[in-house]
Amino acid sequence: MKKNRFSKVALIILMILLTVDIGSRLLSNQSIAIAGSKIQYKVVSAKPINTPEQYEKLLNDMSNKGWTFNHVVTLANMIIFSK
């Protein structure tokens, strides 16, 4: 009996939370961002870079080619540039 009651209470709570979530999404005005131009990304491996001078050289070379530094994914040893 207690398991059945617990299941009903849990189901009711989940339905209430789902209703609140759907209602908040419908009633809130979310702004939509539309890109005006195409953005390109370039991924460069950071494994061969051992010194700050090599890192600076890479940043300068990519900047001269028109790429902008975006971010670094440290765990994957990747440097991301955007254009």
C-alpha positions as CSV (number, residue, x, y, z in Angstrom):
1,M,0.0,0.0,0.0
2,K,2.8,2.4,0.9
3,K,4.6,1.8,-2.4
4,N,1.5,2.6,-4.3
5,R,0.9,5.8,-2.4
6,F,4.5,6.9,-2.8
7,S,4.3,6.3,-6.6
8,K,1.1,8.4,-6.8
9,V,2.7,11.3,-4.8
10,A,5.9,11.1,-6.9
11,L,3.9,11.1,-10.1
12,I,1.8,14.1,-9.0
13,I,4.9,16.1,-8.0
14,L,6.5,15.3,-11.4
15,M,3.4,16.4,-13.3
16,I,3.3,19.7,-11.3
17,L,7.0,20.3,-12.1
18,L,6.4,19.5,-15.8
19,T,3.4,21.9,-15.9
20,V,5.4,24.7,-14.3
21,D,8.3,24.2,-16.7
22,I,6.0,24.2,-19.8
23,G,4.1,27.2,-18.5
24,S,7.2,29.2,-17.8
25,R,8.5,28.4,-21.3
26,L,5.2,29.5,-22.9
27,L,4.7,32.6,-20.9
28,S,8.3,34.0,-21.0
29,N,9.4,35.9,-24.1
30,Q,12.8,34.4,-25.1
31,S,14.9,36.5,-27.4
32,I,16.2,34.7,-30.5
33,A,19.6,35.6,-31.8
34,I,20.1,35.3,-35.5
35,A,23.6,35.5,-36.9
36,G,23.9,38.1,-39.7
37,S,26.9,36.4,-41.3
38,K,28.4,33.0,-41.4
39,I,31.0,32.3,-38.6
40,Q,33.9,30.0,-39.3
41,Y,35.9,28.1,-36.7
42,K,39.4,26.7,-37.0
43,V,40.8,24.2,-34.5
44,V,44.5,24.0,-34.0
45,S,46.3,21.3,-32.0
46,A,48.2,22.8,-29.0
47,K,50.4,19.7,-28.5
48,P,53.5,21.0,-30.4
49,I,53.4,24.3,-28.4
50,N,55.8,24.0,-25.5
51,T,56.9,27.6,-24.8
52,P,55.1,31.0,-24.5
53,E,57.0,32.2,-27.5
54,Q,55.6,29.4,-29.7
55,Y,52.1,30.3,-28.4
56,E,52.6,33.9,-29.2
57,K,53.9,33.1,-32.7
58,L,50.8,31.0,-33.3
59,L,48.5,33.8,-32.1
60,N,50.3,36.3,-34.3
61,D,50.2,34.1,-37.4
62,M,46.5,33.4,-37.0
63,S,45.8,37.0,-36.4
64,N,47.7,38.0,-39.5
65,K,45.5,35.5,-41.5
66,G,42.3,37.1,-40.2
67,W,41.5,34.6,-37.4
68,T,40.4,35.8,-33.9
69,F,41.3,33.8,-30.8
70,N,38.1,32.3,-29.4
71,H,39.0,29.9,-26.6
72,V,41.2,26.9,-25.5
73,V,40.1,23.4,-24.7
74,T,42.8,22.4,-22.2
75,L,41.8,18.7,-21.8
76,A,41.9,18.1,-25.5
77,N,44.9,20.4,-26.2
78,M,43.0,22.4,-28.8
79,I,43.0,26.1,-29.6
80,I,39.9,27.5,-31.2
81,F,39.9,30.5,-33.6
82,S,36.9,32.2,-35.3
83,K,36.5,34.3,-38.4
